[in-house]
Amino acid sequence: MAVIIRNKTQYDDAVATLEDLKKARHKILVGGQSYTIGATQMNRASLSEITEEIHEYEQAIDAYETRGTSKRRVARAVPL
């Protein structure tokens, strides 16, 4: 999944998602891949998948911060 950020709103969403992914990775590292409550067993997402998504979001955020938006403003002047 390629992450592309084109505007400030998408940038803000990507930063929030990156923080959520880092929290999920931390829960997996600290709490384990799966857990059981009573008779119900829950499995968390794969650590490798979360790490890959974190890497993609970090690259997209870095690219946006480096280049900014793709819109370029052009001013035209007509001499009198």
A tleap script that builds the chain and sets N, CA, C and O, in Angstrom:
source leaprc.protein.ff14SB
mol = sequence {
  NMET ALA VAL ILE ILE ARG ASN LYS THR GLN
  TYR ASP ASP ALA VAL ALA THR LEU GLU ASP
  LEU LYS LYS ALA ARG HIE LYS ILE LEU VAL
  GLY GLY GLN SER TYR THR ILE GLY ALA THR
  GLN MET ASN ARG ALA SER LEU SER GLU ILE
  THR GLU GLU ILE HIE GLU TYR GLU GLN ALA
  ILE ASP ALA TYR GLU THR ARG GLY THR SER
  LYS ARG ARG VAL ALA ARG ALA VAL PRO CLEU
}
set mol.1.N position { 0.840 -1.172 0.000 }
set mol.1.CA position { 0.000 0.000 0.000 }
set mol.1.C position { 0.889 1.240 0.000 }
set mol.1.O position { 1.649 1.456 0.944 }
set mol.2.N position { 0.804 2.030 -1.017 }
set mol.2.CA position { 1.583 3.251 -1.097 }
set mol.2.C position { 0.788 4.397 -0.479 }
set mol.2.O position { -0.386 4.591 -0.795 }
set mol.3.N position { 1.426 5.139 0.386 }
set mol.3.CA position { 0.786 6.263 1.051 }
set mol.3.C position { 1.207 7.530 0.323 }
set mol.3.O position { 2.399 7.807 0.191 }
set mol.4.N position { 0.229 8.302 -0.151 }
set mol.4.CA position { 0.506 9.547 -0.855 }
set mol.4.C position { -0.212 10.667 -0.119 }
set mol.4.O position { -1.411 10.582 0.147 }
set mol.5.N position { 0.523 11.703 0.202 }
set mol.5.CA position { -0.039 12.846 0.916 }
set mol.5.C position { -0.040 14.031 -0.041 }
set mol.5.O position { 1.001 14.422 -0.569 }
set mol.6.N position { -1.240 14.601 -0.256 }
set mol.6.CA position { -1.355 15.692 -1.223 }
set mol.6.C position { -1.723 17.028 -0.608 }
set mol.6.O position { -1.538 18.065 -1.244 }
set mol.7.N position { -2.242 17.031 0.621 }
set mol.7.CA position { -2.631 18.306 1.228 }
set mol.7.C position { -2.456 18.236 2.746 }
set mol.7.O position { -2.096 17.196 3.297 }
set mol.8.N position { -2.714 19.347 3.396 }
set mol.8.CA position { -2.502 19.471 4.836 }
set mol.8.C position { -3.406 18.528 5.625 }
set mol.8.O position { -2.974 17.971 6.634 }
set mol.9.N position { -4.639 18.338 5.193 }
set mol.9.CA position { -5.566 17.443 5.887 }
set mol.9.C position { -5.064 16.005 5.847 }
set mol.9.O position { -5.088 15.307 6.861 }
set mol.10.N position { -4.613 15.566 4.688 }
set mol.10.CA position { -4.061 14.220 4.568 }
set mol.10.C position { -2.786 14.083 5.397 }
set mol.10.O position { -2.517 13.025 5.966 }
set mol.11.N position { -2.012 15.153 5.458 }
set mol.11.CA position { -0.797 15.148 6.273 }
set mol.11.C position { -1.146 14.962 7.749 }
set mol.11.O position { -0.529 14.150 8.438 }
set mol.12.N position { -2.128 15.712 8.229 }
set mol.12.CA position { -2.544 15.593 9.629 }
set mol.12.C position { -3.072 14.193 9.931 }
set mol.12.O position { -2.771 13.625 10.981 }
set mol.13.N position { -3.861 13.637 9.009 }
set mol.13.CA position { -4.375 12.274 9.176 }
set mol.13.C position { -3.233 11.251 9.193 }
set mol.13.O position { -3.258 10.304 9.978 }
set mol.14.N position { -2.242 11.445 8.334 }
set mol.14.CA position { -1.112 10.521 8.276 }
set mol.14.C position { -0.298 10.563 9.567 }
set mol.14.O position { 0.157 9.523 10.042 }
set mol.15.N position { -0.112 11.739 10.136 }
set mol.15.CA position { 0.629 11.865 11.393 }
set mol.15.C position { -0.136 11.149 12.512 }
set mol.15.O position { 0.466 10.450 13.327 }
set mol.16.N position { -1.463 11.323 12.552 }
set mol.16.CA position { -2.276 10.653 13.575 }
set mol.16.C position { -2.238 9.133 13.388 }
set mol.16.O position { -2.136 8.391 14.365 }
set mol.17.N position { -2.318 8.678 12.161 }
set mol.17.CA position { -2.264 7.248 11.879 }
set mol.17.C position { -0.908 6.672 12.263 }
set mol.17.O position { -0.832 5.568 12.803 }
set mol.18.N position { 0.159 7.409 11.989 }
set mol.18.CA position { 1.493 6.962 12.355 }
set mol.18.C position { 1.603 6.786 13.866 }
set mol.18.O position { 2.185 5.805 14.329 }
set mol.19.N position { 1.064 7.706 14.629 }
set mol.19.CA position { 1.093 7.582 16.089 }
set mol.19.C position { 0.303 6.355 16.547 }
set mol.19.O position { 0.738 5.641 17.451 }
set mol.20.N position { -0.856 6.106 15.929 }
set mol.20.CA position { -1.650 4.924 16.268 }
set mol.20.C position { -0.894 3.636 15.949 }
set mol.20.O position { -0.930 2.678 16.721 }
set mol.21.N position { -0.209 3.621 14.802 }
set mol.21.CA position { 0.567 2.438 14.425 }
set mol.21.C position { 1.717 2.202 15.404 }
set mol.21.O position { 2.021 1.056 15.737 }
set mol.22.N position { 2.347 3.262 15.859 }
set mol.22.CA position { 3.430 3.110 16.831 }
set mol.22.C position { 2.895 2.582 18.158 }
set mol.22.O position { 3.558 1.780 18.816 }
set mol.23.N position { 1.698 3.026 18.558 }
set mol.23.CA position { 1.085 2.512 19.788 }
set mol.23.C position { 0.752 1.025 19.629 }
set mol.23.O position { 0.947 0.242 20.559 }
set mol.24.N position { 0.250 0.637 18.449 }
set mol.24.CA position { -0.076 -0.766 18.193 }
set mol.24.C position { 1.182 -1.628 18.232 }
set mol.24.O position { 1.165 -2.729 18.782 }
set mol.25.N position { 2.267 -1.133 17.651 }
set mol.25.CA position { 3.529 -1.877 17.679 }
set mol.25.C position { 4.010 -2.050 19.106 }
set mol.25.O position { 4.496 -3.117 19.482 }
set mol.26.N position { 3.871 -0.991 19.906 }
set mol.26.CA position { 4.290 -1.060 21.305 }
set mol.26.C position { 3.456 -2.097 22.080 }
set mol.26.O position { 4.001 -2.857 22.881 }
set mol.27.N position { 2.137 -2.125 21.839 }
set mol.27.CA position { 1.286 -3.108 22.506 }
set mol.27.C position { 1.672 -4.532 22.139 }
set mol.27.O position { 1.652 -5.424 22.987 }
set mol.28.N position { 2.022 -4.746 20.879 }
set mol.28.CA position { 2.435 -6.081 20.449 }
set mol.28.C position { 3.756 -6.462 21.111 }
set mol.28.O position { 3.920 -7.592 21.569 }
set mol.29.N position { 4.695 -5.521 21.160 }
set mol.29.CA position { 5.998 -5.818 21.750 }
set mol.29.C position { 5.904 -6.064 23.253 }
set mol.29.O position { 6.588 -6.938 23.786 }
set mol.30.N position { 5.060 -5.294 23.935 }
set mol.30.CA position { 4.946 -5.421 25.383 }
set mol.30.C position { 3.979 -6.531 25.778 }
set mol.30.O position { 4.282 -7.353 26.642 }
set mol.31.N position { 2.804 -6.547 25.132 }
set mol.31.CA position { 1.752 -7.460 25.548 }
set mol.31.C position { 1.711 -8.790 24.823 }
set mol.31.O position { 1.033 -9.712 25.276 }
set mol.32.N position { 2.402 -8.911 23.737 }
set mol.32.CA position { 2.394 -10.158 22.983 }
set mol.32.C position { 1.480 -10.096 21.772 }
set mol.32.O position { 0.699 -9.160 21.601 }
set mol.33.N position { 1.599 -11.112 20.942 }
set mol.33.CA position { 0.861 -11.170 19.687 }
set mol.33.C position { -0.607 -11.536 19.910 }
set mol.33.O position { -1.476 -11.092 19.161 }
set mol.34.N position { -0.885 -12.339 20.930 }
set mol.34.CA position { -2.266 -12.727 21.193 }
set mol.34.C position { -2.503 -12.802 22.693 }
set mol.34.O position { -1.560 -12.895 23.479 }
set mol.35.N position { -3.771 -12.760 23.081 }
set mol.35.CA position { -4.128 -12.866 24.490 }
set mol.35.C position { -5.493 -13.513 24.607 }
set mol.35.O position { -6.254 -13.564 23.641 }
set mol.36.N position { -5.799 -14.011 25.810 }
set mol.36.CA position { -7.046 -14.721 26.053 }
set mol.36.C position { -7.789 -14.077 27.212 }
set mol.36.O position { -7.209 -13.803 28.263 }
set mol.37.N position { -9.081 -13.839 27.009 }
set mol.37.CA position { -9.957 -13.356 28.069 }
set mol.37.C position { -11.085 -14.376 28.187 }
set mol.37.O position { -11.936 -14.467 27.302 }
set mol.38.N position { -11.094 -15.132 29.263 }
set mol.38.CA position { -12.089 -16.183 29.425 }
set mol.38.C position { -11.910 -17.236 28.348 }
set mol.38.O position { -10.838 -17.826 28.217 }
set mol.39.N position { -12.968 -17.469 27.575 }
set mol.39.CA position { -12.905 -18.465 26.509 }
set mol.39.C position { -12.580 -17.821 25.157 }
set mol.39.O position { -12.472 -18.516 24.146 }
set mol.40.N position { -12.426 -16.507 25.142 }
set mol.40.CA position { -12.185 -15.791 23.889 }
set mol.40.C position { -10.701 -15.509 23.715 }
set mol.40.O position { -10.051 -14.982 24.618 }
set mol.41.N position { -10.173 -15.860 22.562 }
set mol.41.CA position { -8.773 -15.575 22.259 }
set mol.41.C position { -8.712 -14.504 21.180 }
set mol.41.O position { -9.388 -14.607 20.156 }
set mol.42.N position { -7.903 -13.478 21.408 }
set mol.42.CA position { -7.755 -12.376 20.467 }
set mol.42.C position { -6.332 -12.382 19.902 }
set mol.42.O position { -5.362 -12.582 20.632 }
set mol.43.N position { -6.229 -12.163 18.604 }
set mol.43.CA position { -4.926 -12.051 17.947 }
set mol.43.C position { -4.766 -10.641 17.416 }
set mol.43.O position { -5.666 -10.105 16.769 }
set mol.44.N position { -3.623 -10.047 17.690 }
set mol.44.CA position { -3.336 -8.721 17.162 }
set mol.44.C position { -2.769 -8.851 15.753 }
set mol.44.O position { -2.471 -9.950 15.286 }
set mol.45.N position { -2.630 -7.735 15.101 }
set mol.45.CA position { -2.073 -7.722 13.743 }
set mol.45.C position { -0.628 -8.194 13.767 }
set mol.45.O position { 0.016 -8.207 14.817 }
set mol.46.N position { -0.142 -8.570 12.639 }
set mol.46.CA position { 1.222 -9.056 12.509 }
set mol.46.C position { 2.212 -7.913 12.732 }
set mol.46.O position { 2.031 -6.809 12.217 }
set mol.47.N position { 3.246 -8.191 13.497 }
set mol.47.CA position { 4.261 -7.177 13.786 }
set mol.47.C position { 4.962 -6.722 12.511 }
set mol.47.O position { 5.267 -5.538 12.364 }
set mol.48.N position { 5.218 -7.642 11.595 }
set mol.48.CA position { 5.901 -7.265 10.348 }
set mol.48.C position { 5.020 -6.351 9.492 }
set mol.48.O position { 5.532 -5.433 8.851 }
set mol.49.N position { 3.699 -6.587 9.471 }
set mol.49.CA position { 2.798 -5.734 8.699 }
set mol.49.C position { 2.747 -4.328 9.286 }
set mol.49.O position { 2.775 -3.343 8.548 }
set mol.50.N position { 2.672 -4.233 10.602 }
set mol.50.CA position { 2.630 -2.918 11.251 }
set mol.50.C position { 3.936 -2.173 11.037 }
set mol.50.O position { 3.925 -0.970 10.777 }
set mol.51.N position { 5.055 -2.865 11.142 }
set mol.51.CA position { 6.353 -2.227 10.920 }
set mol.51.C position { 6.469 -1.722 9.492 }
set mol.51.O position { 7.018 -0.645 9.258 }
set mol.52.N position { 5.958 -2.484 8.537 }
set mol.52.CA position { 5.990 -2.062 7.129 }
set mol.52.C position { 5.125 -0.813 6.914 }
set mol.52.O position { 5.530 0.107 6.204 }
set mol.53.N position { 3.932 -0.783 7.527 }
set mol.53.CA position { 3.064 0.386 7.396 }
set mol.53.C position { 3.691 1.616 8.041 }
set mol.53.O position { 3.590 2.717 7.500 }
set mol.54.N position { 4.336 1.441 9.189 }
set mol.54.CA position { 5.027 2.559 9.841 }
set mol.54.C position { 6.082 3.128 8.914 }
set mol.54.O position { 6.204 4.345 8.779 }
set mol.55.N position { 6.845 2.253 8.277 }
set mol.55.CA position { 7.896 2.688 7.354 }
set mol.55.C position { 7.295 3.475 6.181 }
set mol.55.O position { 7.838 4.507 5.786 }
set mol.56.N position { 6.171 2.990 5.621 }
set mol.56.CA position { 5.539 3.680 4.495 }
set mol.56.C position { 5.010 5.054 4.905 }
set mol.56.O position { 5.175 6.027 4.169 }
set mol.57.N position { 4.380 5.139 6.072 }
set mol.57.CA position { 3.872 6.430 6.537 }
set mol.57.C position { 5.008 7.402 6.831 }
set mol.57.O position { 4.894 8.592 6.539 }
set mol.58.N position { 6.096 6.910 7.404 }
set mol.58.CA position { 7.246 7.791 7.670 }
set mol.58.C position { 7.824 8.331 6.372 }
set mol.58.O position { 8.176 9.508 6.294 }
set mol.59.N position { 7.926 7.483 5.351 }
set mol.59.CA position { 8.440 7.939 4.055 }
set mol.59.C position { 7.521 8.980 3.432 }
set mol.59.O position { 7.997 9.983 2.901 }
set mol.60.N position { 6.208 8.756 3.490 }
set mol.60.CA position { 5.259 9.701 2.906 }
set mol.60.C position { 5.288 11.039 3.636 }
set mol.60.O position { 5.229 12.094 3.004 }
set mol.61.N position { 5.376 10.999 4.947 }
set mol.61.CA position { 5.439 12.230 5.737 }
set mol.61.C position { 6.726 12.981 5.443 }
set mol.61.O position { 6.705 14.203 5.290 }
set mol.62.N position { 7.842 12.276 5.361 }
set mol.62.CA position { 9.119 12.924 5.039 }
set mol.62.C position { 9.077 13.556 3.647 }
set mol.62.O position { 9.584 14.660 3.449 }
set mol.63.N position { 8.474 12.856 2.686 }
set mol.63.CA position { 8.385 13.389 1.330 }
set mol.63.C position { 7.522 14.647 1.307 }
set mol.63.O position { 7.864 15.617 0.632 }
set mol.64.N position { 6.413 14.642 2.032 }
set mol.64.CA position { 5.542 15.818 2.065 }
set mol.64.C position { 6.245 16.988 2.733 }
set mol.64.O position { 6.146 18.122 2.264 }
set mol.65.N position { 6.959 16.723 3.829 }
set mol.65.CA position { 7.653 17.802 4.530 }
set mol.65.C position { 8.797 18.356 3.694 }
set mol.65.O position { 9.120 19.540 3.798 }
set mol.66.N position { 9.407 17.529 2.877 }
set mol.66.CA position { 10.511 17.975 2.033 }
set mol.66.C position { 10.028 18.777 0.833 }
set mol.66.O position { 10.545 19.859 0.552 }
set mol.67.N position { 9.028 18.239 0.120 }
set mol.67.CA position { 8.562 18.874 -1.111 }
set mol.67.C position { 7.348 19.750 -0.921 }
set mol.67.O position { 7.155 20.703 -1.675 }
set mol.68.N position { 6.534 19.457 0.056 }
set mol.68.CA position { 5.284 20.197 0.220 }
set mol.68.C position { 4.256 19.703 -0.766 }
set mol.68.O position { 4.322 18.560 -1.218 }
set mol.69.N position { 3.321 20.538 -1.099 }
set mol.69.CA position { 2.286 20.134 -2.038 }
set mol.69.C position { 2.814 20.194 -3.459 }
set mol.69.O position { 3.840 20.818 -3.733 }
set mol.70.N position { 2.107 19.544 -4.347 }
set mol.70.CA position { 2.527 19.549 -5.751 }
set mol.70.C position { 2.021 20.767 -6.499 }
set mol.70.O position { 2.404 20.986 -7.648 }
set mol.71.N position { 1.168 21.565 -5.870 }
set mol.71.CA position { 0.647 22.758 -6.528 }
set mol.71.C position { 1.719 23.841 -6.580 }
set mol.71.O position { 2.381 24.134 -5.584 }
set mol.72.N position { 1.867 24.403 -7.716 }
set mol.72.CA position { 2.821 25.499 -7.890 }
set mol.72.C position { 2.046 26.731 -8.316 }
set mol.72.O position { 1.139 26.650 -9.145 }
set mol.73.N position { 2.396 27.835 -7.765 }
set mol.73.CA position { 1.695 29.082 -8.101 }
set mol.73.C position { 2.508 29.843 -9.150 }
set mol.73.O position { 3.730 29.970 -9.063 }
set mol.74.N position { 1.789 30.329 -10.118 }
set mol.74.CA position { 2.431 31.075 -11.199 }
set mol.74.C position { 1.771 32.437 -11.269 }
set mol.74.O position { 0.545 32.548 -11.256 }
set mol.75.N position { 2.600 33.482 -11.343 }
set mol.75.CA position { 2.080 34.838 -11.480 }
set mol.75.C position { 2.444 35.333 -12.876 }
set mol.75.O position { 3.566 35.132 -13.342 }
set mol.76.N position { 1.505 35.970 -13.527 }
set mol.76.CA position { 1.758 36.483 -14.857 }
set mol.76.C position { 1.702 38.013 -14.805 }
set mol.76.O position { 0.776 38.593 -14.239 }
set mol.77.N position { 2.683 38.636 -15.388 }
set mol.77.CA position { 2.722 40.095 -15.434 }
set mol.77.C position { 2.729 40.538 -16.891 }
set mol.77.O position { 3.453 39.990 -17.721 }
set mol.78.N position { 1.915 41.533 -17.180 }
set mol.78.CA position { 1.838 42.071 -18.531 }
set mol.78.C position { 2.386 43.485 -18.487 }
set mol.78.O position { 1.844 44.333 -17.778 }
set mol.79.N position { 3.470 43.762 -19.243 }
set mol.79.CA position { 4.032 45.104 -19.229 }
set mol.79.C position { 3.104 46.091 -19.952 }
set mol.79.O position { 2.423 45.729 -20.910 }
set mol.80.N position { 3.092 47.309 -19.488 }
set mol.80.CA position { 2.243 48.338 -20.107 }
set mol.80.C position { 2.923 49.058 -21.217 }
set mol.80.O position { 2.333 49.948 -21.829 }
savepdb mol mol.pdb
quit
